[in-house]
Amino acid sequence: LSPTVTVASDTYADGENIDLVANFGAGNNVDVTGAPSIEILVGSTSRTATYVSGAGTNQLTFRAPVFTGDSDTNGIAIPNPVITLPAGATIVEDNTNHPVGLTFAPPANLGNVLVDGIAPAIRPSGGVSLPPGSAYSTGNTLNFTINFDDAVTYSQGTSPATLAVTVGNTVRQASIAQPTGTTATSFTFAYQL
């Protein structure tokens, strides 16, 4: 009795979990002791998907957290498709107490299991667009645009986001022009003179 392992196609971000599900088939419930695991490769970094749930059922879930800085743009890999049993760990058939098979075929969709644990940042070149150089007077609006290297979502907290700008010798606050919930790579802040 060997499992079929599946994983959801998605792009997983920092703090999210990649769950691999080992399915032993209808009516084939299994019991687990210890902490079995499955090794995955995220980019060139080895990560461990550790058993988290499913004892007494036919599906075991193995979880690998995504950490800050993790990145895999062409899909994770399972270089050794086997459930690893550390000392004292077992996976046995519920009704017979026989050990189950631990090897499996890697899921076919691994190329669609992407990882982006790198936080967006302001672009190093062209990250801030300033208003055109000109003479401005009362009633004119100065627009400043912040450009990110990846899409970000603006969620307003207790007050709208602002950008400190110096007008003459005085620091003023330019208010964000986009509504909360906007996802974009550029955000404009406006200050009216």
C-alpha positions in Angstrom: 0.0 0.0 0.0 1.8 3.1 -1.3 0.5 6.7 -1.3 -0.4 9.1 -4.1 1.0 12.5 -3.1 -0.6 15.8 -4.2 0.1 19.5 -3.7 -1.9 22.5 -4.8 -0.6 24.6 -7.7 -0.1 28.1 -6.4 2.5 30.8 -5.6 3.3 30.5 -1.9 4.5 33.6 -0.1 6.5 34.2 3.1 4.6 32.8 6.1 2.4 30.5 4.0 2.6 26.7 4.1 3.1 24.2 1.3 1.0 21.2 2.1 1.7 17.8 0.5 -1.1 15.3 1.0 -0.3 11.6 0.9 -3.5 9.6 0.0 -3.5 5.9 0.7 -6.8 5.3 -1.1 -10.4 4.9 0.0 -10.8 2.6 3.0 -7.1 2.4 3.6 -6.8 4.3 6.9 -3.3 4.6 8.4 -1.9 5.2 11.9 1.2 7.4 12.5 3.7 7.6 15.3 6.6 10.0 15.4 7.3 12.7 12.9 7.5 11.4 9.3 8.6 13.9 6.7 9.1 14.6 3.0 12.1 16.5 1.7 11.4 19.2 -0.9 13.7 21.5 -2.8 12.7 25.2 -2.9 15.1 26.8 -5.4 18.4 25.2 -4.3 17.4 25.0 -0.7 16.3 21.8 1.0 13.2 22.1 3.1 11.4 19.5 5.2 7.6 19.0 4.9 6.8 17.5 8.3 3.7 15.4 9.1 1.0 17.5 10.8 -2.3 15.6 10.6 -4.3 12.7 9.3 -3.7 9.7 11.6 -6.7 7.4 11.5 -7.7 8.5 8.0 -6.5 7.7 4.5 -4.8 11.1 4.0 -1.7 12.4 5.7 -0.7 16.1 5.5 2.9 17.1 5.4 3.7 20.8 5.8 6.7 22.9 4.7 6.6 26.6 5.8 7.9 29.3 3.4 10.5 31.5 4.9 11.6 35.0 4.1 13.9 34.9 1.2 12.7 31.6 -0.2 12.3 31.7 -4.0 11.5 29.2 -6.7 10.2 30.5 -10.0 10.2 27.3 -11.9 8.5 25.0 -9.3 9.6 23.1 -6.3 11.1 19.6 -6.6 11.0 16.4 -4.7 14.4 15.0 -5.4 13.9 11.8 -3.4 10.1 10.9 -3.5 9.9 9.0 -0.3 8.3 9.5 3.1 11.2 9.6 5.6 10.7 7.9 9.0 13.1 9.1 11.7 14.0 6.7 14.5 10.8 5.5 16.3 8.4 6.8 13.6 6.0 4.5 11.8 3.1 4.6 9.3 1.0 1.4 9.4 -2.3 0.2 8.0 -5.0 0.9 10.5 -6.7 -2.5 10.2 -3.6 -4.8 9.9 -0.8 -2.9 11.6 1.4 -3.7 8.5 3.9 -1.0 7.4 2.8 1.0 4.3 4.9 1.7 1.3 6.8 5.0 1.6 7.8 5.7 -2.0 5.6 7.6 -4.3 5.6 9.2 -7.8 6.3 13.0 -7.5 3.2 15.1 -8.3 3.0 16.0 -12.0 2.2 19.7 -11.2 5.4 20.6 -9.3 6.4 23.1 -12.0 3.3 25.0 -10.9 4.1 25.1 -7.2 6.0 28.4 -7.1 7.6 30.2 -4.1 7.9 33.9 -3.6 9.2 34.6 -0.1 10.9 37.8 -1.2 9.2 41.0 0.0 8.5 43.7 -2.6 10.8 46.7 -2.4 10.9 50.1 -3.9 12.8 49.9 -7.2 16.5 50.9 -6.8 16.3 52.8 -10.1 13.2 54.9 -10.8 11.7 54.0 -7.5 10.3 57.5 -6.8 8.9 59.7 -9.6 8.8 63.4 -8.7 6.5 66.0 -10.0 7.9 67.8 -13.1 10.2 70.7 -12.3 8.0 73.8 -12.5 6.7 76.8 -10.5 3.7 75.7 -8.5 1.2 77.9 -6.8 -1.7 77.6 -4.3 -4.3 75.1 -5.5 -1.8 73.1 -7.6 -1.3 69.4 -6.8 2.1 67.8 -6.5 2.0 64.0 -7.4 4.8 61.7 -6.2 4.7 58.0 -7.4 6.4 55.2 -5.6 7.3 52.2 -7.9 7.8 48.7 -6.4 9.5 45.8 -8.0 6.5 43.5 -7.4 2.7 44.0 -6.8 1.8 45.1 -3.4 -1.7 45.6 -1.8 -2.5 48.8 0.1 -4.6 48.2 3.2 -5.4 51.3 5.2 -4.9 51.1 9.0 -6.3 53.7 11.4 -5.4 56.5 9.0 -4.4 56.7 5.3 -0.8 56.2 4.2 1.2 59.4 3.7 4.6 60.3 2.2 6.7 63.0 3.9 7.8 65.7 1.3 9.6 68.9 1.9 8.0 72.0 0.3 10.4 74.9 0.7 11.7 74.4 4.2 8.6 72.7 5.6 7.9 69.0 5.8 4.4 68.2 4.5 2.4 65.0 4.2 1.2 63.8 0.8 -1.8 61.5 1.0 -2.1 58.2 -0.9 -4.4 58.6 -3.9 -5.5 54.9 -4.3 -8.2 53.4 -2.2 -7.6 50.7 0.4 -7.5 47.2 -1.2 -5.7 48.4 -4.3 -3.0 46.0 -5.7 -0.5 47.6 -8.0 3.2 48.1 -8.6 2.9 51.9 -8.4 1.2 54.2 -5.9 0.7 57.9 -6.2 0.7 60.3 -3.3 -0.7 63.8 -3.8 -0.1 67.1 -1.9 -2.2 70.1 -2.7 -0.5 73.5 -2.2 
